[in-house]
Amino acid sequence: MTEGIVMNIYKRLFGFLMTGVASFVFVGLCGGVVLATGDQSDNAVIRGGVFTTSQMRTVYSSDATVQQLFTRYGMTRDVMTSGHVSNGTVTKDGHVIVGGKTLATGARSVGRQNMPGSSVFKVNGTNFYERSTQTSFNAQALDAFVFVDAKGQFIAAVIKDCGNPVAATPKPPVVMTKQNYSCDRLTGTALNAARTKYTFTAQSTVSGGATLGGYIFDFGDGTRVNSTTPTQTYEYKTPGSYSARVYATIVANGASQSVTSNTCVTGVTVPTPPAPEQIRVCDLTTKTEVTIDKTVYEQNKSRYTTDFSQCKQPEYMEVCVLATKQWQRINKDDYRSNLHSTKREDCAEAPTPPTAPIMPETGPMELVSSMFGVGSLAGASYYYRTSRRDLLTSWLGR
């Protein structure tokens, strides 16, 4: 019973110790044993690894063997002190990756211990072994410092956990073609005599992978139009001077932008229309002469005419109608010499022949009347105006 308790205590102590070790030591990712502070195995070129560039540069400057080894792989003092270094990864299948882009393939790491497939070389009296990362890596990928030249081409890498340098075959750097684009010109052409309607034509240039998305036409009066074509027609509503401008919509380096220039603007002048031309016409509805716009006349020729004879007022005259012997007022244009006359005598009645007087048989009055001819027109008129009594008194002396 006592023996069983003792064994149980040993097991618990052993488990505790193993757990502690496991939390501090694990299988070396670089091919050796890695502690919490980095790879402390005999395979590590820099025991404990390097996790900052300043730490790596310090080791490089203080350790002649590391300096010569790194220089063998292109990491000279100039590269190490002032070269371009980035954080990246080296994969077990041999890729060197920075920012998601593969800079090199066929990676080979260098360690202090021999492994199957390694090639040996000596630096400063120490043997080093180079082999593929497929052979030496226990992990699928390891963090590394990656050195590139001014063109972005891969030089070498240093694995952070163990300080082991990595050689690889650089991929040709991607040459970025310069993307050129510009808004070159805008022209405006009047389409009507009033110069209110225009056609605008834009010109632009794109190259190096840049693409043209379309145009934005600004007509200068507050109106803008998006267009997929370089030509737009526009009619201005108000006279004035305007600055029409076009913007070319360009897609370059993955971004869209609108560009214009001093040559992508053109001036437009819409003149004030002249006053309508006035003409004198005859209004057929009123038979009067009036002054109207020429356009009104052109649109209403059934009502208006320039033949002023059709607006002539009739001229009247007094004539004798020969058929009736009556005076009548007629249109002068209706006068006919065989029907009318302007002579007064042509309308006079024929005179009535005088009647022989009848002599009275008895009485002084009848005698006087017979003597003086009551049929006489002059005497009749006279005696008509004078009373019969006065006449008899005058003649009889009473």
C-alpha positions as CSV (number, residue, x, y, z in Angstrom):
1,M,0.0,0.0,0.0
2,T,2.8,2.4,1.0
3,E,4.7,1.4,-2.1
4,G,1.7,2.2,-4.3
5,I,1.4,5.7,-2.8
6,V,5.1,6.4,-3.4
7,M,4.8,5.3,-7.0
8,N,1.8,7.6,-7.4
9,I,3.8,10.5,-6.1
10,Y,6.7,9.8,-8.5
11,K,4.3,9.7,-11.4
12,R,2.8,13.0,-10.5
13,L,6.2,14.6,-10.0
14,F,7.3,13.2,-13.4
15,G,4.2,14.5,-15.1
16,F,4.7,18.0,-13.6
17,L,8.3,18.1,-14.7
18,M,7.4,17.0,-18.3
19,T,4.7,19.6,-18.5
20,G,7.2,22.3,-17.5
21,V,9.8,21.1,-20.0
22,A,7.2,20.9,-22.7
23,S,6.1,24.4,-22.1
24,F,9.7,25.6,-22.6
25,V,11.3,23.2,-25.1
26,F,9.8,21.8,-28.4
27,V,11.2,20.2,-31.5
28,G,13.4,22.6,-33.5
29,L,11.6,24.1,-36.4
30,C,14.9,24.8,-38.1
31,G,16.0,21.2,-37.6
32,G,17.2,21.5,-33.9
33,V,15.7,22.1,-30.5
34,V,13.9,25.5,-30.0
35,L,13.5,27.0,-26.6
36,A,11.1,29.8,-25.8
37,T,13.9,32.3,-26.7
38,G,14.6,30.7,-30.1
39,D,16.5,27.7,-31.5
40,Q,19.2,26.7,-29.0
41,S,20.2,23.6,-31.0
42,D,23.6,22.8,-32.4
43,N,22.1,23.3,-35.9
44,A,21.4,27.0,-35.3
45,V,23.9,29.4,-36.9
46,I,22.9,32.0,-34.3
47,R,21.8,30.2,-31.1
48,G,18.5,31.6,-29.8
49,G,17.8,33.3,-33.2
50,V,17.5,37.0,-34.1
51,F,14.1,38.8,-33.9
52,T,15.0,42.4,-34.8
53,T,17.2,43.8,-37.5
54,S,19.3,45.6,-35.0
55,Q,19.9,42.3,-33.1
56,M,20.8,40.7,-36.4
57,R,23.2,43.5,-37.3
58,T,24.8,43.4,-33.9
59,V,25.6,39.6,-34.2
60,Y,26.8,40.2,-37.8
61,S,29.3,42.9,-36.6
62,S,30.5,40.9,-33.6
63,D,30.8,37.4,-35.0
64,A,33.4,37.0,-37.8
65,T,32.1,33.5,-38.8
66,V,28.5,34.7,-39.1
67,Q,29.8,37.7,-41.1
68,Q,31.7,35.6,-43.6
69,L,28.9,33.1,-43.9
70,F,26.3,35.8,-44.6
71,T,28.6,37.5,-47.0
72,R,28.9,34.2,-48.9
73,Y,25.1,34.4,-49.6
74,G,25.2,38.1,-50.7
75,M,24.5,39.8,-47.4
76,T,27.6,42.0,-47.4
77,R,28.2,44.7,-44.8
78,D,26.5,47.4,-47.1
79,V,23.5,45.1,-47.6
80,M,23.3,44.3,-43.9
81,T,23.6,47.9,-42.7
82,S,21.8,49.9,-45.3
83,G,20.1,47.4,-47.7
84,H,16.3,46.9,-48.0
85,V,15.1,44.2,-45.6
86,S,11.5,43.1,-45.1
87,N,9.6,40.6,-42.9
88,G,8.7,37.6,-44.9
89,T,8.4,33.8,-44.7
90,V,10.3,30.8,-46.1
91,T,8.2,27.7,-46.8
92,K,9.0,24.1,-46.6
93,D,8.3,23.7,-50.3
94,G,11.0,26.3,-51.1
95,H,9.2,29.6,-51.6
96,V,10.4,33.0,-50.2
97,I,7.4,35.2,-49.7
98,V,7.0,38.9,-48.8
99,G,3.7,40.6,-48.7
100,G,1.9,37.7,-50.3
101,K,4.3,37.8,-53.3
102,T,6.8,35.0,-54.1
103,L,10.2,36.6,-54.6
104,A,12.2,33.4,-55.0
105,T,11.8,29.6,-55.3
106,G,14.0,26.5,-54.7
107,A,15.0,27.7,-51.2
108,R,18.0,26.0,-49.5
109,S,18.9,26.6,-45.8
110,V,22.3,26.5,-44.2
111,G,22.9,24.9,-40.7
112,R,25.7,23.7,-38.6
113,Q,24.6,20.0,-38.6
114,N,24.8,17.5,-41.5
115,M,21.5,16.1,-42.8
116,P,20.7,13.8,-45.7
117,G,21.2,15.6,-49.0
118,S,23.4,18.3,-47.6
119,S,26.5,19.8,-49.3
120,V,29.3,20.8,-46.9
121,F,31.5,23.9,-47.1
122,K,33.9,25.5,-44.6
123,V,33.8,29.1,-43.4
124,N,36.4,30.5,-41.0
125,G,37.4,26.9,-40.1
126,T,33.8,25.8,-39.4
127,N,31.8,23.3,-41.4
128,F,28.3,24.4,-42.7
129,Y,25.7,22.3,-44.5
130,E,23.4,23.5,-47.2
131,R,20.2,21.5,-48.1
132,S,16.7,22.1,-49.3
133,T,14.1,23.5,-46.9
134,Q,12.1,20.4,-47.7
135,T,14.8,18.4,-45.9
136,S,15.7,20.8,-43.1
137,F,12.3,22.3,-42.1
138,N,10.0,20.6,-39.6
139,A,7.4,23.4,-40.0
140,Q,5.5,24.3,-43.2
141,A,6.8,27.9,-43.0
142,L,9.2,30.0,-40.9
143,D,9.4,33.7,-40.3
144,A,12.5,35.3,-41.9
145,F,14.2,38.6,-42.7
146,V,14.3,38.9,-46.5
147,F,16.9,41.1,-48.3
148,V,16.2,42.5,-51.8
149,D,18.2,44.9,-54.0
150,A,17.1,48.3,-55.4
151,K,15.0,46.6,-58.1
152,G,13.2,44.4,-55.6
153,Q,15.1,41.3,-56.6
154,F,15.8,38.6,-53.9
155,I,19.3,38.5,-52.4
156,A,19.0,36.2,-49.3
157,A,17.0,35.5,-46.2
158,V,17.7,34.8,-42.5
159,I,15.4,32.6,-40.5
160,K,14.5,34.4,-37.3
161,D,14.3,31.4,-35.0
162,C,17.8,30.2,-35.7
163,G,19.7,32.8,-37.7
164,N,20.3,30.3,-40.5
165,P,20.8,31.9,-43.9
166,V,18.6,30.9,-46.9
167,A,19.6,30.9,-50.6
168,A,17.0,30.7,-53.3
169,T,16.6,31.3,-57.0
170,P,15.2,34.9,-57.5
171,K,12.1,35.3,-59.6
172,P,12.5,38.1,-62.2
173,P,11.2,41.3,-60.6
174,V,7.9,42.5,-62.0
175,V,8.6,45.5,-64.1
176,M,5.8,48.0,-63.6
177,T,5.0,49.7,-66.8
178,K,4.4,53.4,-66.3
179,Q,0.7,54.0,-66.9
180,N,0.3,57.3,-68.8
181,Y,-3.0,59.1,-69.2
182,S,-4.1,62.6,-70.1
183,C,-7.0,64.7,-71.2
184,D,-5.8,66.3,-74.4
185,R,-8.4,68.5,-76.1
186,L,-12.0,69.6,-76.2
187,T,-13.5,71.3,-79.3
188,G,-17.0,72.8,-79.8
189,T,-18.8,73.2,-83.1
190,A,-22.0,75.3,-83.6
191,L,-24.8,73.4,-85.3
192,N,-27.2,76.3,-86.1
193,A,-27.1,79.9,-87.2
194,A,-28.3,81.1,-83.8
195,R,-25.2,79.5,-82.3
196,T,-27.3,77.9,-79.4
197,K,-26.7,74.2,-80.3
198,Y,-23.2,72.7,-80.2
199,T,-21.4,69.4,-80.6
200,F,-18.5,68.9,-78.2
201,T,-15.7,66.4,-79.0
202,A,-13.1,65.2,-76.4
203,Q,-9.7,63.6,-77.0
204,S,-7.6,61.7,-74.4
205,T,-4.6,59.4,-74.2
206,V,-4.0,56.3,-72.2
207,S,-1.1,53.8,-72.2
208,G,0.9,51.4,-70.1
209,G,-2.2,49.5,-68.9
210,A,-4.3,52.5,-68.0
211,T,-7.8,52.4,-69.4
212,L,-10.4,55.0,-70.3
213,G,-13.7,54.7,-68.5
214,G,-15.6,57.6,-70.1
215,Y,-16.0,61.4,-69.9
216,I,-17.8,64.0,-67.8
217,F,-18.9,67.0,-69.9
218,D,-19.5,70.2,-68.0
219,F,-21.2,72.7,-70.3
220,G,-20.6,75.7,-68.1
221,D,-24.2,76.6,-67.4
222,G,-24.6,74.2,-64.4
223,T,-25.3,71.1,-66.5
224,R,-23.0,68.0,-66.4
225,V,-23.4,64.8,-68.4
226,N,-21.6,61.5,-67.9
227,S,-20.8,59.8,-71.2
228,T,-19.1,56.7,-72.5
229,T,-18.5,58.3,-75.8
230,P,-16.2,61.3,-76.6
231,T,-18.9,63.3,-78.3
232,Q,-21.9,65.1,-76.8
233,T,-24.5,67.6,-78.3
234,Y,-26.0,70.3,-76.2
235,E,-28.3,73.3,-76.7
236,Y,-28.0,76.4,-74.5
237,K,-31.2,78.0,-73.4
238,T,-29.9,81.5,-72.5
239,P,-27.6,83.9,-74.3
240,G,-24.2,84.4,-72.7
241,S,-20.6,83.3,-72.5
242,Y,-19.8,79.9,-71.2
243,S,-16.7,77.8,-70.5
244,A,-17.3,74.2,-71.4
245,R,-14.9,71.6,-69.9
246,V,-14.5,67.8,-70.2
247,Y,-13.0,65.4,-67.6
248,A,-11.6,62.0,-68.8
249,T,-12.3,59.2,-66.4
250,I,-9.2,57.0,-66.1
251,V,-8.6,53.7,-64.4
252,A,-4.9,53.5,-63.6
253,N,-3.0,51.4,-61.0
254,G,-6.3,49.9,-59.9
255,A,-7.9,53.3,-59.1
256,S,-10.4,55.5,-60.9
257,Q,-9.8,59.2,-61.3
258,S,-11.0,62.1,-63.4
259,V,-8.4,64.2,-65.2
260,T,-8.6,67.4,-67.2
261,S,-6.2,70.1,-68.6
262,N,-6.1,73.6,-69.9
263,T,-6.7,72.3,-73.4
264,C,-9.8,70.4,-72.3
265,V,-11.8,73.6,-71.9
266,T,-13.3,75.7,-74.7
267,G,-15.2,79.0,-74.7
268,V,-18.8,79.2,-76.1
269,T,-20.7,82.4,-76.8
270,V,-24.4,82.3,-77.4
271,P,-25.4,85.7,-78.9
272,T,-28.6,87.6,-78.1
273,P,-31.0,86.9,-80.9
274,P,-31.8,89.9,-83.2
275,A,-35.2,91.7,-82.9
276,P,-37.8,90.2,-85.3
277,E,-37.9,91.8,-88.7
278,Q,-41.0,93.9,-89.2
279,I,-42.9,94.2,-92.4
280,R,-46.0,96.1,-93.6
281,V,-48.8,93.9,-94.8
282,C,-52.5,94.0,-95.6
283,D,-54.7,92.3,-93.1
284,L,-57.4,90.6,-95.2
285,T,-59.8,90.2,-92.3
286,T,-60.0,93.9,-91.6
287,K,-58.9,95.3,-95.0
288,T,-56.3,97.5,-93.2
289,E,-52.6,97.9,-93.4
290,V,-50.7,96.7,-90.4
291,T,-47.0,96.2,-89.3
292,I,-46.2,92.6,-88.0
293,D,-43.2,90.3,-87.5
294,K,-42.1,88.7,-90.7
295,T,-42.3,85.3,-89.1
296,V,-45.9,85.9,-88.3
297,Y,-46.5,86.8,-91.9
298,E,-44.7,83.7,-93.1
299,Q,-46.9,81.5,-90.9
300,N,-50.2,83.2,-91.7
301,K,-50.2,84.0,-95.4
302,S,-53.9,83.1,-95.6
303,R,-54.6,86.1,-93.4
304,Y,-52.0,88.6,-94.6
305,T,-50.8,89.7,-98.0
306,T,-48.3,92.2,-99.4
307,D,-50.7,93.0,-102.2
308,F,-52.0,96.3,-100.9
309,S,-54.6,96.6,-103.6
310,Q,-56.6,94.1,-101.6
311,C,-56.7,96.6,-98.7
312,K,-57.8,99.6,-100.9
313,Q,-60.8,101.3,-99.4
314,P,-63.7,101.7,-101.9
315,E,-64.3,105.2,-103.5
316,Y,-67.9,106.2,-103.9
317,M,-69.6,108.6,-106.4
318,E,-73.0,110.0,-107.0
319,V,-74.5,108.9,-110.4
320,C,-77.7,108.9,-112.2
321,V,-79.1,105.5,-112.9
322,L,-80.3,105.9,-116.4
323,A,-82.8,103.1,-116.1
324,T,-84.7,104.7,-113.2
325,K,-83.7,108.3,-113.6
326,Q,-82.7,108.2,-109.9
327,W,-79.6,109.5,-108.2
328,Q,-77.6,106.8,-106.4
329,R,-74.3,106.5,-104.5
330,I,-72.2,103.6,-105.9
331,N,-68.6,102.2,-105.7
332,K,-66.5,104.1,-108.3
333,D,-65.2,100.7,-109.6
334,D,-68.8,99.8,-110.3
335,Y,-69.5,102.7,-112.6
336,R,-70.6,101.8,-116.2
337,S,-71.2,104.5,-118.7
338,N,-74.0,102.6,-120.3
339,L,-75.8,102.3,-117.0
340,H,-74.9,105.5,-115.2
341,S,-74.3,109.2,-115.8
342,T,-72.9,112.0,-113.8
343,K,-74.9,114.7,-115.7
344,R,-77.8,116.3,-113.8
345,E,-79.9,116.7,-116.9
346,D,-79.8,113.0,-117.5
347,C,-82.0,112.5,-114.5
348,A,-84.4,115.5,-115.1
349,E,-88.1,114.8,-115.8
350,A,-89.5,115.8,-119.3
351,P,-91.5,119.0,-119.0
352,T,-95.4,118.8,-119.1
353,P,-97.1,120.8,-122.0
354,P,-99.2,123.8,-120.7
355,T,-103.0,123.5,-120.6
356,A,-105.1,126.2,-122.4
357,P,-106.9,128.4,-120.0
358,I,-110.7,128.3,-119.7
359,M,-112.3,131.6,-119.8
360,P,-114.9,132.3,-117.1
361,E,-118.5,132.9,-118.2
362,T,-119.6,135.5,-115.6
363,G,-118.2,137.5,-112.8
364,P,-115.4,139.9,-112.4
365,M,-113.2,137.4,-110.6
366,E,-113.4,134.9,-113.4
367,L,-112.6,137.7,-115.8
368,V,-109.5,138.8,-114.0
369,S,-108.2,135.3,-113.7
370,S,-108.7,134.7,-117.3
371,M,-106.8,137.8,-118.3
372,F,-103.8,137.1,-116.3
373,G,-103.4,133.4,-117.1
374,V,-103.6,131.4,-113.9
375,G,-101.7,128.7,-115.9
376,S,-98.7,131.0,-115.9
377,L,-96.0,129.4,-113.6
378,A,-94.7,132.8,-112.4
379,G,-98.1,134.2,-111.7
380,A,-99.3,131.1,-110.0
381,S,-96.3,131.2,-107.8
382,Y,-96.8,134.8,-107.0
383,Y,-100.5,134.5,-106.3
384,Y,-99.9,131.4,-104.3
385,R,-97.8,133.4,-101.9
386,T,-100.2,136.4,-101.7
387,S,-103.6,136.2,-100.4
388,R,-106.5,136.2,-102.9
389,R,-108.1,139.1,-101.1
390,D,-105.1,141.4,-101.4
391,L,-104.8,140.6,-105.1
392,L,-108.4,141.5,-105.8
393,T,-108.1,144.7,-103.8
394,S,-105.0,145.7,-105.7
395,W,-106.6,145.0,-109.1
396,L,-110.1,146.5,-108.4
397,G,-108.7,149.5,-106.6
398,R,-110.8,148.9,-103.6
